[in-house]
Amino acid sequence: METSRIAFRPLTWDDLPFFTALHADPVVARYLMSGKPRSEVETREWLERVMSWYPDGLGHMGAVLKETGQLVGRCGLQYFEVEQGVRRARAFFGPGSAPAEVSTARVIEVGYTFHPSVWGRGLATEAALLMRDHGFARGEEQIMAVIHAENAASIRVAERIGLSHRGDLELSGRTFRRYQVTRAEWERLARAPSSR
């Protein structure tokens, strides 16, 4: 999978040092699930979980700049379980992650995290657009993005790729906004003249 500027490849254990440093950066971590820098152990657990989803065609991929061959971040589709039948739903990261007594539906999320050195270049939008389309091509009925309310840059990315705010979710004890697009909305976007 690739865009005009980014090649995507599966993550490997060789990528652990890069993501350990990225996830430990307080500027980056403030918008991750817990809002706190992650330890190497936490990043190792995250990487193991993401790689376990590859047989299902999901999981974040390494984003490599074509012009330099440099790994600059990650983007992809990942599992969430979203609580059903309540006004303020909780979300849980990964299949089987919700408590047994909680009724949930599996929802696929497009997520992206890039190194601060490449912020502001439109790479996240480029990557997320590709992954959104990949999700619908594989048969998903909806794609969401779970974004912290103060993360204005990621909100702009979600809106640029056609997702709109559909309420809030509680994740790891914090409030996040839920941005979403359905298959029908995506099909209308595909038919509309491009304004990008």
N, C-alpha and C positions, 0 to 999 in steps of 0.2 A: 504494500500500500504506500502511496506517495502523493504529495502535492507538488506544486511547482518548485517549492523551496525545501521541503522536508521529506525525508525517507523514514518510514516506520519499520521497526524490527522488534521481534520479541525481546523482552528483558531477560537477562541472565544473571547469575550470581556475580559475574564480573562487574555488573552495574551497581552492586551494593555500595561501594564507597561514594559514588556520585550521589546516589539518592540519600545516603546517610547524611552527607553534608547538606544537601538541599533541604531535607526535612528538618534538620537541626537549625537552620537559619530562622531566627525569630520573625523576620520580615515575611518569609514564605509561610511559616508554620501558623501564623495568627489566623489564617483562613482555612487551615486544615481542620479535621473533625474536632479534635480536642482544643485547638487554638494554642497548643503548647508545642515547643520543639520536641521532636521525637528522638529517642535514643537509637543506637545502632540495633539493639534487640527489637525495638518496635518496628523499625524499618525492615529488618530481616523478616519479621512476621508478616508485614504488609506484602513484601515482595513474594514470599512463599505463597500467600493466598492468591495474589494476582496471577502468578504463573500457573497455579492449579486450575484456573479458569480457561486457559488456552485451548484445551481440547473441545470446549463448548463454543469456541470462536469469540470469546470475550476476554477482557483483561487489558490493562494499559500496555501500550507499546512504547518503546523508546523512540523519541523524536530526534533525528539526526539531521543536522544542517547539511544539505547536499554540497554546498560550496566549500565547506571545510571538513566534513566528516565528523564534526564534533557533536557529541550527545548533549542536548540542551534542555531536555525535559521529557515529559510523558503525556500521552493522551490516549484515550480509549473508552471502551464501554465496560461497565462493571455492574454487578448485581447489587440491588438494594431490596430489602423487604419493607414495604410501607403499610403501616397500620390502617385497617379498614373500619368504617362505621363510626368514626369519632370525629369531632369537630377539629381538634388539634392533633394531627397524627404524628406518631413517632416513626422514624426511619431507622433501619438496622443494616449495617454494612455486610453484605454477603449472604448467600443462601444458608438457611438454617440458623441465622444469627438472632432471630427474635425469640423471646420467651415462648414456651409451648402454649401458654394460655392466651396469647395475643394473635388475633386474626389479621393476617397480612396478605398482600399481593406482591408478587415479584415485579419490580419495575427496573428497567435498564437505564442507567445514568451515563451520560457523556461527561467525562471529567478530564481536566487538563491542569498540569502544573509545569511551569517553565522556569528556568533559571533567571534571576533578576537581570542578568547581563543582556538578555534578549527581550525584555519586556518593552512594549510600545512599538513593536515591529509588525504586529498583525499575525504573528505565528500561531497564537492560540485560536484565533478565529479561523484561520486556514485549516488547522488541524481538527478543530471541533466540527467544522462543516463536513469534512471528509468522514469523520466518525459517525456523525448524525446520519448521513446518507447510507453508510455501511450498515447501521442498525436497521434502517427501514428495508434495505435490500435483503437482509437476512430474515425479514418477516415480522419485526417488532411492530406493535400497534401504537406505541407511544415511546417517546424518549424524554427523559427529564434531566435537569441539572440541579444539583443541590448546592446553593451558594450562600455564603455568609452575607448578611444584609449590608455590611460595611465594605464589601468587596466590589466596589464600583466597576473596576476593570473587567472582572469576570461576568458581572451582570450585563455589561455592554456586549461582551462576546456572545452570551446566550441570546440576547435580543437580536444581534446581527444575524444569527443563524436561524431565526424564526421562532425561538422559544419565548413564551410569555409567562408572567407571574401568575401562579395558580394557588397562592396561599403559602403558609409556612409549615415547616416540619421541625420536630425536635430530634436532634441527633447528638448522641453523646452528652446529653444534658444542656446543649446549646440550641439556640433558635437559628434556623437557616431558611432561606426562601426557596420555594420549589418553582422552578421554571420548567415549562413543558411544551411539547408539540405533539399532536396526534398524527397518525398516518394521513387522515383526510386533510388536515391542515398542511402537512408537508407536500401532499400532492397538489394542493392549490398553489403553494409557493413555487413548486416546480413548473407549473403552467404559466405563472405570472411573469411579465417582462422583468428582467433583472434590474434592480435599482442599486445594486452594490457597486 
